[in-house]
Amino acid sequence: METKIPQTKQEAFAQLDEMLSEKDKNELVKGEAIEFHFSLGMWIRNNWI
């Protein structure tokens, strides 16, 4: 998936909102973000930074 690097937090959140499933969003809200470190976190590092 090719995405434009977001320039603001709002752009980043909008892109993530489109990319993530409702289940994933709920996990992040519940504080289970550590589960995304090597998946979503690595994807953000590799594609947005």
mmCIF file as Biopython writes it, N, C-alpha, C and O atoms, coordinates in Angstrom:
data_model
#
loop_
_atom_site.group_PDB
_atom_site.id
_atom_site.type_symbol
_atom_site.label_atom_id
_atom_site.label_alt_id
_atom_site.label_comp_id
_atom_site.label_asym_id
_atom_site.label_entity_id
_atom_site.label_seq_id
_atom_site.pdbx_PDB_ins_code
_atom_site.Cartn_x
_atom_site.Cartn_y
_atom_site.Cartn_z
_atom_site.occupancy
_atom_site.B_iso_or_equiv
_atom_site.auth_seq_id
_atom_site.auth_asym_id
_atom_site.pdbx_PDB_model_num
ATOM 1   N N  . MET A ? 1  ? 0.843   -1.176 0.000  1.0 0.0 1  A 1 
ATOM 2   C CA . MET A ? 1  ? 0.000   0.000  0.000  1.0 0.0 1  A 1 
ATOM 3   C C  . MET A ? 1  ? 0.891   1.242  0.000  1.0 0.0 1  A 1 
ATOM 4   O O  . MET A ? 1  ? 1.749   1.407  0.867  1.0 0.0 1  A 1 
ATOM 5   N N  . GLU A ? 2  ? 0.678   2.085  -0.958 1.0 0.0 2  A 1 
ATOM 6   C CA . GLU A ? 2  ? 1.449   3.318  -1.081 1.0 0.0 2  A 1 
ATOM 7   C C  . GLU A ? 2  ? 0.657   4.448  -0.432 1.0 0.0 2  A 1 
ATOM 8   O O  . GLU A ? 2  ? -0.495  4.685  -0.797 1.0 0.0 2  A 1 
ATOM 9   N N  . THR A ? 3  ? 1.258   5.140  0.519  1.0 0.0 3  A 1 
ATOM 10  C CA . THR A ? 3  ? 0.587   6.260  1.153  1.0 0.0 3  A 1 
ATOM 11  C C  . THR A ? 3  ? 1.489   7.479  1.127  1.0 0.0 3  A 1 
ATOM 12  O O  . THR A ? 3  ? 2.715   7.372  1.087  1.0 0.0 3  A 1 
ATOM 13  N N  . LYS A ? 4  ? 0.858   8.628  1.151  1.0 0.0 4  A 1 
ATOM 14  C CA . LYS A ? 4  ? 1.573   9.887  1.224  1.0 0.0 4  A 1 
ATOM 15  C C  . LYS A ? 4  ? 2.011   10.083 2.675  1.0 0.0 4  A 1 
ATOM 16  O O  . LYS A ? 4  ? 1.245   9.814  3.600  1.0 0.0 4  A 1 
ATOM 17  N N  . ILE A ? 5  ? 3.234   10.547 2.869  1.0 0.0 5  A 1 
ATOM 18  C CA . ILE A ? 5  ? 3.717   10.799 4.223  1.0 0.0 5  A 1 
ATOM 19  C C  . ILE A ? 5  ? 2.918   11.954 4.816  1.0 0.0 5  A 1 
ATOM 20  O O  . ILE A ? 5  ? 2.896   13.046 4.247  1.0 0.0 5  A 1 
ATOM 21  N N  . PRO A ? 6  ? 2.264   11.725 5.950  1.0 0.0 6  A 1 
ATOM 22  C CA . PRO A ? 6  ? 1.470   12.799 6.545  1.0 0.0 6  A 1 
ATOM 23  C C  . PRO A ? 6  ? 2.361   13.930 7.049  1.0 0.0 6  A 1 
ATOM 24  O O  . PRO A ? 6  ? 3.465   13.703 7.544  1.0 0.0 6  A 1 
ATOM 25  N N  . GLN A ? 7  ? 1.854   15.145 6.912  1.0 0.0 7  A 1 
ATOM 26  C CA . GLN A ? 7  ? 2.599   16.319 7.347  1.0 0.0 7  A 1 
ATOM 27  C C  . GLN A ? 7  ? 2.135   16.824 8.702  1.0 0.0 7  A 1 
ATOM 28  O O  . GLN A ? 7  ? 2.835   17.607 9.344  1.0 0.0 7  A 1 
ATOM 29  N N  . THR A ? 8  ? 0.967   16.387 9.144  1.0 0.0 8  A 1 
ATOM 30  C CA . THR A ? 8  ? 0.423   16.807 10.434 1.0 0.0 8  A 1 
ATOM 31  C C  . THR A ? 8  ? -0.111  15.588 11.172 1.0 0.0 8  A 1 
ATOM 32  O O  . THR A ? 8  ? -0.307  14.523 10.588 1.0 0.0 8  A 1 
ATOM 33  N N  . LYS A ? 9  ? -0.341  15.767 12.461 1.0 0.0 9  A 1 
ATOM 34  C CA . LYS A ? 9  ? -0.943  14.671 13.236 1.0 0.0 9  A 1 
ATOM 35  C C  . LYS A ? 9  ? -2.332  14.338 12.702 1.0 0.0 9  A 1 
ATOM 36  O O  . LYS A ? 9  ? -2.721  13.171 12.662 1.0 0.0 9  A 1 
ATOM 37  N N  . GLN A ? 10 ? -3.072  15.352 12.294 1.0 0.0 10 A 1 
ATOM 38  C CA . GLN A ? 10 ? -4.419  15.127 11.780 1.0 0.0 10 A 1 
ATOM 39  C C  . GLN A ? 10 ? -4.375  14.262 10.521 1.0 0.0 10 A 1 
ATOM 40  O O  . GLN A ? 10 ? -5.198  13.360 10.363 1.0 0.0 10 A 1 
ATOM 41  N N  . GLU A ? 11 ? -3.424  14.529 9.624  1.0 0.0 11 A 1 
ATOM 42  C CA . GLU A ? 11 ? -3.277  13.716 8.421  1.0 0.0 11 A 1 
ATOM 43  C C  . GLU A ? 11 ? -2.894  12.280 8.787  1.0 0.0 11 A 1 
ATOM 44  O O  . GLU A ? 11 ? -3.406  11.329 8.196  1.0 0.0 11 A 1 
ATOM 45  N N  . ALA A ? 12 ? -2.003  12.129 9.751  1.0 0.0 12 A 1 
ATOM 46  C CA . ALA A ? 12 ? -1.582  10.788 10.172 1.0 0.0 12 A 1 
ATOM 47  C C  . ALA A ? 12 ? -2.757  10.012 10.755 1.0 0.0 12 A 1 
ATOM 48  O O  . ALA A ? 12 ? -2.959  8.844  10.423 1.0 0.0 12 A 1 
ATOM 49  N N  . PHE A ? 13 ? -3.524  10.655 11.616 1.0 0.0 13 A 1 
ATOM 50  C CA . PHE A ? 13 ? -4.680  9.979  12.212 1.0 0.0 13 A 1 
ATOM 51  C C  . PHE A ? 13 ? -5.724  9.633  11.158 1.0 0.0 13 A 1 
ATOM 52  O O  . PHE A ? 13 ? -6.351  8.576  11.233 1.0 0.0 13 A 1 
ATOM 53  N N  . ALA A ? 14 ? -5.918  10.509 10.180 1.0 0.0 14 A 1 
ATOM 54  C CA . ALA A ? 14 ? -6.884  10.227 9.115  1.0 0.0 14 A 1 
ATOM 55  C C  . ALA A ? 14 ? -6.445  9.007  8.302  1.0 0.0 14 A 1 
ATOM 56  O O  . ALA A ? 14 ? -7.269  8.155  7.970  1.0 0.0 14 A 1 
ATOM 57  N N  . GLN A ? 15 ? -5.164  8.922  7.983  1.0 0.0 15 A 1 
ATOM 58  C CA . GLN A ? 15 ? -4.666  7.763  7.226  1.0 0.0 15 A 1 
ATOM 59  C C  . GLN A ? 15 ? -4.792  6.484  8.054  1.0 0.0 15 A 1 
ATOM 60  O O  . GLN A ? 15 ? -5.232  5.452  7.547  1.0 0.0 15 A 1 
ATOM 61  N N  . LEU A ? 16 ? -4.409  6.556  9.321  1.0 0.0 16 A 1 
ATOM 62  C CA . LEU A ? 16 ? -4.508  5.378  10.179 1.0 0.0 16 A 1 
ATOM 63  C C  . LEU A ? 16 ? -5.953  4.945  10.338 1.0 0.0 16 A 1 
ATOM 64  O O  . LEU A ? 16 ? -6.240  3.748  10.377 1.0 0.0 16 A 1 
ATOM 65  N N  . ASP A ? 17 ? -6.868  5.903  10.431 1.0 0.0 17 A 1 
ATOM 66  C CA . ASP A ? 17 ? -8.278  5.588  10.567 1.0 0.0 17 A 1 
ATOM 67  C C  . ASP A ? 17 ? -8.779  4.791  9.366  1.0 0.0 17 A 1 
ATOM 68  O O  . ASP A ? 17 ? -9.610  3.896  9.521  1.0 0.0 17 A 1 
ATOM 69  N N  . GLU A ? 18 ? -8.283  5.107  8.177  1.0 0.0 18 A 1 
ATOM 70  C CA . GLU A ? 18 ? -8.663  4.370  6.976  1.0 0.0 18 A 1 
ATOM 71  C C  . GLU A ? 18 ? -8.002  2.996  6.919  1.0 0.0 18 A 1 
ATOM 72  O O  . GLU A ? 18 ? -8.597  2.040  6.423  1.0 0.0 18 A 1 
ATOM 73  N N  . MET A ? 19 ? -6.776  2.894  7.425  1.0 0.0 19 A 1 
ATOM 74  C CA . MET A ? 19 ? -5.999  1.663  7.307  1.0 0.0 19 A 1 
ATOM 75  C C  . MET A ? 19 ? -6.384  0.594  8.327  1.0 0.0 19 A 1 
ATOM 76  O O  . MET A ? 19 ? -6.375  -0.597 8.015  1.0 0.0 19 A 1 
ATOM 77  N N  . LEU A ? 20 ? -6.719  1.012  9.535  1.0 0.0 20 A 1 
ATOM 78  C CA . LEU A ? 20 ? -6.930  0.061  10.625 1.0 0.0 20 A 1 
ATOM 79  C C  . LEU A ? 20 ? -8.369  -0.425 10.693 1.0 0.0 20 A 1 
ATOM 80  O O  . LEU A ? 20 ? -9.310  0.312  10.401 1.0 0.0 20 A 1 
ATOM 81  N N  . SER A ? 21 ? -8.514  -1.675 11.084 1.0 0.0 21 A 1 
ATOM 82  C CA . SER A ? 21 ? -9.853  -2.225 11.299 1.0 0.0 21 A 1 
ATOM 83  C C  . SER A ? 21 ? -10.409 -1.679 12.619 1.0 0.0 21 A 1 
ATOM 84  O O  . SER A ? 21 ? -9.669  -1.149 13.448 1.0 0.0 21 A 1 
ATOM 85  N N  . GLU A ? 22 ? -11.705 -1.818 12.792 1.0 0.0 22 A 1 
ATOM 86  C CA . GLU A ? 22 ? -12.333 -1.373 14.044 1.0 0.0 22 A 1 
ATOM 87  C C  . GLU A ? 22 ? -11.743 -2.140 15.231 1.0 0.0 22 A 1 
ATOM 88  O O  . GLU A ? 22 ? -11.546 -1.573 16.306 1.0 0.0 22 A 1 
ATOM 89  N N  . LYS A ? 23 ? -11.465 -3.418 15.032 1.0 0.0 23 A 1 
ATOM 90  C CA . LYS A ? 23 ? -10.877 -4.226 16.099 1.0 0.0 23 A 1 
ATOM 91  C C  . LYS A ? 23 ? -9.510  -3.666 16.506 1.0 0.0 23 A 1 
ATOM 92  O O  . LYS A ? 23 ? -9.225  -3.531 17.695 1.0 0.0 23 A 1 
ATOM 93  N N  . ASP A ? 24 ? -8.665  -3.340 15.521 1.0 0.0 24 A 1 
ATOM 94  C CA . ASP A ? 24 ? -7.344  -2.784 15.817 1.0 0.0 24 A 1 
ATOM 95  C C  . ASP A ? 24 ? -7.450  -1.440 16.524 1.0 0.0 24 A 1 
ATOM 96  O O  . ASP A ? 24 ? -6.712  -1.170 17.472 1.0 0.0 24 A 1 
ATOM 97  N N  . LYS A ? 25 ? -8.373  -0.596 16.059 1.0 0.0 25 A 1 
ATOM 98  C CA . LYS A ? 25 ? -8.557  0.708  16.706 1.0 0.0 25 A 1 
ATOM 99  C C  . LYS A ? 25 ? -8.982  0.536  18.159 1.0 0.0 25 A 1 
ATOM 100 O O  . LYS A ? 25 ? -8.501  1.248  19.041 1.0 0.0 25 A 1 
ATOM 101 N N  . ASN A ? 26 ? -9.880  -0.407 18.404 1.0 0.0 26 A 1 
ATOM 102 C CA . ASN A ? 26 ? -10.330 -0.657 19.780 1.0 0.0 26 A 1 
ATOM 103 C C  . ASN A ? 26 ? -9.181  -1.150 20.656 1.0 0.0 26 A 1 
ATOM 104 O O  . ASN A ? 26 ? -9.086  -0.765 21.821 1.0 0.0 26 A 1 
ATOM 105 N N  . GLU A ? 27 ? -8.312  -1.994 20.112 1.0 0.0 27 A 1 
ATOM 106 C CA . GLU A ? 27 ? -7.155  -2.480 20.867 1.0 0.0 27 A 1 
ATOM 107 C C  . GLU A ? 27 ? -6.224  -1.324 21.233 1.0 0.0 27 A 1 
ATOM 108 O O  . GLU A ? 27 ? -5.710  -1.270 22.349 1.0 0.0 27 A 1 
ATOM 109 N N  . LEU A ? 28 ? -6.009  -0.402 20.298 1.0 0.0 28 A 1 
ATOM 110 C CA . LEU A ? 28 ? -5.158  0.749  20.582 1.0 0.0 28 A 1 
ATOM 111 C C  . LEU A ? 28 ? -5.772  1.628  21.673 1.0 0.0 28 A 1 
ATOM 112 O O  . LEU A ? 28 ? -5.064  2.111  22.556 1.0 0.0 28 A 1 
ATOM 113 N N  . VAL A ? 29 ? -7.083  1.834  21.609 1.0 0.0 29 A 1 
ATOM 114 C CA . VAL A ? 29 ? -7.766  2.664  22.600 1.0 0.0 29 A 1 
ATOM 115 C C  . VAL A ? 29 ? -7.689  2.021  23.978 1.0 0.0 29 A 1 
ATOM 116 O O  . VAL A ? 29 ? -7.565  2.718  24.985 1.0 0.0 29 A 1 
ATOM 117 N N  . LYS A ? 30 ? -7.761  0.694  24.025 1.0 0.0 30 A 1 
ATOM 118 C CA . LYS A ? 30 ? -7.718  -0.014 25.308 1.0 0.0 30 A 1 
ATOM 119 C C  . LYS A ? 30 ? -6.327  -0.031 25.921 1.0 0.0 30 A 1 
ATOM 120 O O  . LYS A ? 30 ? -6.155  -0.500 27.047 1.0 0.0 30 A 1 
ATOM 121 N N  . GLY A ? 31 ? -5.336  0.470  25.202 1.0 0.0 31 A 1 
ATOM 122 C CA . GLY A ? 31 ? -3.993  0.509  25.756 1.0 0.0 31 A 1 
ATOM 123 C C  . GLY A ? 31 ? -3.146  -0.685 25.400 1.0 0.0 31 A 1 
ATOM 124 O O  . GLY A ? 31 ? -2.136  -0.942 26.054 1.0 0.0 31 A 1 
ATOM 125 N N  . GLU A ? 32 ? -3.532  -1.419 24.380 1.0 0.0 32 A 1 
ATOM 126 C CA . GLU A ? 32 ? -2.781  -2.598 23.949 1.0 0.0 32 A 1 
ATOM 127 C C  . GLU A ? 32 ? -1.821  -2.262 22.809 1.0 0.0 32 A 1 
ATOM 128 O O  . GLU A ? 32 ? -1.539  -3.114 21.966 1.0 0.0 32 A 1 
ATOM 129 N N  . ALA A ? 33 ? -1.326  -1.044 22.778 1.0 0.0 33 A 1 
ATOM 130 C CA . ALA A ? 33 ? -0.487  -0.583 21.665 1.0 0.0 33 A 1 
ATOM 131 C C  . ALA A ? 33 ? 0.801   -1.384 21.531 1.0 0.0 33 A 1 
ATOM 132 O O  . ALA A ? 33 ? 1.350   -1.464 20.431 1.0 0.0 33 A 1 
ATOM 133 N N  . ILE A ? 34 ? 1.300   -1.975 22.602 1.0 0.0 34 A 1 
ATOM 134 C CA . ILE A ? 34 ? 2.542   -2.739 22.536 1.0 0.0 34 A 1 
ATOM 135 C C  . ILE A ? 34 ? 2.428   -3.878 21.526 1.0 0.0 34 A 1 
ATOM 136 O O  . ILE A ? 34 ? 3.426   -4.289 20.933 1.0 0.0 34 A 1 
ATOM 137 N N  . GLU A ? 35 ? 1.222   -4.380 21.334 1.0 0.0 35 A 1 
ATOM 138 C CA . GLU A ? 35 ? 1.017   -5.459 20.372 1.0 0.0 35 A 1 
ATOM 139 C C  . GLU A ? 35 ? 1.288   -5.009 18.940 1.0 0.0 35 A 1 
ATOM 140 O O  . GLU A ? 35 ? 1.491   -5.844 18.058 1.0 0.0 35 A 1 
ATOM 141 N N  . PHE A ? 36 ? 1.293   -3.703 18.702 1.0 0.0 36 A 1 
ATOM 142 C CA . PHE A ? 36 ? 1.476   -3.166 17.364 1.0 0.0 36 A 1 
ATOM 143 C C  . PHE A ? 36 ? 2.903   -2.691 17.111 1.0 0.0 36 A 1 
ATOM 144 O O  . PHE A ? 36 ? 3.200   -2.165 16.038 1.0 0.0 36 A 1 
ATOM 145 N N  . HIS A ? 37 ? 3.777   -2.871 18.078 1.0 0.0 37 A 1 
ATOM 146 C CA . HIS A ? 37 ? 5.138   -2.341 17.963 1.0 0.0 37 A 1 
ATOM 147 C C  . HIS A ? 37 ? 5.871   -2.865 16.734 1.0 0.0 37 A 1 
ATOM 148 O O  . HIS A ? 37 ? 6.464   -2.085 15.989 1.0 0.0 37 A 1 
ATOM 149 N N  . PHE A ? 38 ? 5.836   -4.171 16.515 1.0 0.0 38 A 1 
ATOM 150 C CA . PHE A ? 38 ? 6.586   -4.761 15.407 1.0 0.0 38 A 1 
ATOM 151 C C  . PHE A ? 38 ? 5.759   -4.891 14.129 1.0 0.0 38 A 1 
ATOM 152 O O  . PHE A ? 38 ? 6.256   -5.401 13.125 1.0 0.0 38 A 1 
ATOM 153 N N  . SER A ? 39 ? 4.528   -4.444 14.151 1.0 0.0 39 A 1 
ATOM 154 C CA . SER A ? 39 ? 3.722   -4.476 12.928 1.0 0.0 39 A 1 
ATOM 155 C C  . SER A ? 39 ? 3.444   -3.042 12.484 1.0 0.0 39 A 1 
ATOM 156 O O  . SER A ? 39 ? 4.119   -2.525 11.594 1.0 0.0 39 A 1 
ATOM 157 N N  . LEU A ? 40 ? 2.475   -2.413 13.088 1.0 0.0 40 A 1 
ATOM 158 C CA . LEU A ? 40 ? 2.126   -1.046 12.703 1.0 0.0 40 A 1 
ATOM 159 C C  . LEU A ? 40 ? 3.270   -0.074 12.987 1.0 0.0 40 A 1 
ATOM 160 O O  . LEU A ? 40 ? 3.558   0.797  12.166 1.0 0.0 40 A 1 
ATOM 161 N N  . GLY A ? 41 ? 3.909   -0.212 14.118 1.0 0.0 41 A 1 
ATOM 162 C CA . GLY A ? 41 ? 5.024   0.680  14.456 1.0 0.0 41 A 1 
ATOM 163 C C  . GLY A ? 41 ? 6.150   0.596  13.445 1.0 0.0 41 A 1 
ATOM 164 O O  . GLY A ? 41 ? 6.710   1.614  13.040 1.0 0.0 41 A 1 
ATOM 165 N N  . MET A ? 42 ? 6.479   -0.620 13.039 1.0 0.0 42 A 1 
ATOM 166 C CA . MET A ? 42 ? 7.535   -0.809 12.048 1.0 0.0 42 A 1 
ATOM 167 C C  . MET A ? 42 ? 7.095   -0.274 10.683 1.0 0.0 42 A 1 
ATOM 168 O O  . MET A ? 42 ? 7.897   0.307  9.951  1.0 0.0 42 A 1 
ATOM 169 N N  . TRP A ? 43 ? 5.823   -0.471 10.347 1.0 0.0 43 A 1 
ATOM 170 C CA . TRP A ? 43 ? 5.311   0.047  9.080  1.0 0.0 43 A 1 
ATOM 171 C C  . TRP A ? 43 ? 5.409   1.571  9.057  1.0 0.0 43 A 1 
ATOM 172 O O  . TRP A ? 43 ? 5.836   2.146  8.055  1.0 0.0 43 A 1 
ATOM 173 N N  . ILE A ? 44 ? 5.019   2.230  10.148 1.0 0.0 44 A 1 
ATOM 174 C CA . ILE A ? 44 ? 5.109   3.694  10.223 1.0 0.0 44 A 1 
ATOM 175 C C  . ILE A ? 44 ? 6.555   4.126  10.070 1.0 0.0 44 A 1 
ATOM 176 O O  . ILE A ? 44 ? 6.847   5.044  9.305  1.0 0.0 44 A 1 
ATOM 177 N N  . ARG A ? 45 ? 7.463   3.480  10.785 1.0 0.0 45 A 1 
ATOM 178 C CA . ARG A ? 45 ? 8.886   3.830  10.681 1.0 0.0 45 A 1 
ATOM 179 C C  . ARG A ? 45 ? 9.389   3.683  9.247  1.0 0.0 45 A 1 
ATOM 180 O O  . ARG A ? 45 ? 10.078  4.564  8.734  1.0 0.0 45 A 1 
ATOM 181 N N  . ASN A ? 46 ? 9.046   2.579  8.609  1.0 0.0 46 A 1 
ATOM 182 C CA . ASN A ? 46 ? 9.548   2.301  7.270  1.0 0.0 46 A 1 
ATOM 183 C C  . ASN A ? 46 ? 8.910   3.150  6.177  1.0 0.0 46 A 1 
ATOM 184 O O  . ASN A ? 46 ? 9.530   3.393  5.142  1.0 0.0 46 A 1 
ATOM 185 N N  . ASN A ? 47 ? 7.690   3.598  6.393  1.0 0.0 47 A 1 
ATOM 186 C CA . ASN A ? 47 ? 6.967   4.293  5.330  1.0 0.0 47 A 1 
ATOM 187 C C  . ASN A ? 47 ? 6.776   5.784  5.553  1.0 0.0 47 A 1 
ATOM 188 O O  . ASN A ? 47 ? 6.599   6.529  4.589  1.0 0.0 47 A 1 
ATOM 189 N N  . TRP A ? 48 ? 6.807   6.229  6.778  1.0 0.0 48 A 1 
ATOM 190 C CA . TRP A ? 48 ? 6.537   7.644  7.062  1.0 0.0 48 A 1 
ATOM 191 C C  . TRP A ? 48 ? 7.749   8.409  7.551  1.0 0.0 48 A 1 
ATOM 192 O O  . TRP A ? 48 ? 7.731   9.639  7.570  1.0 0.0 48 A 1 
ATOM 193 N N  . ILE A ? 49 ? 8.806   7.708  7.949  1.0 0.0 49 A 1 
ATOM 194 C CA . ILE A ? 49 ? 9.968   8.430  8.507  1.0 0.0 49 A 1 
ATOM 195 C C  . ILE A ? 49 ? 11.126  8.323  7.537  1.0 0.0 49 A 1 
ATOM 196 O O  . ILE A ? 49 ? 12.204  8.856  7.801  1.0 0.0 49 A 1 
#
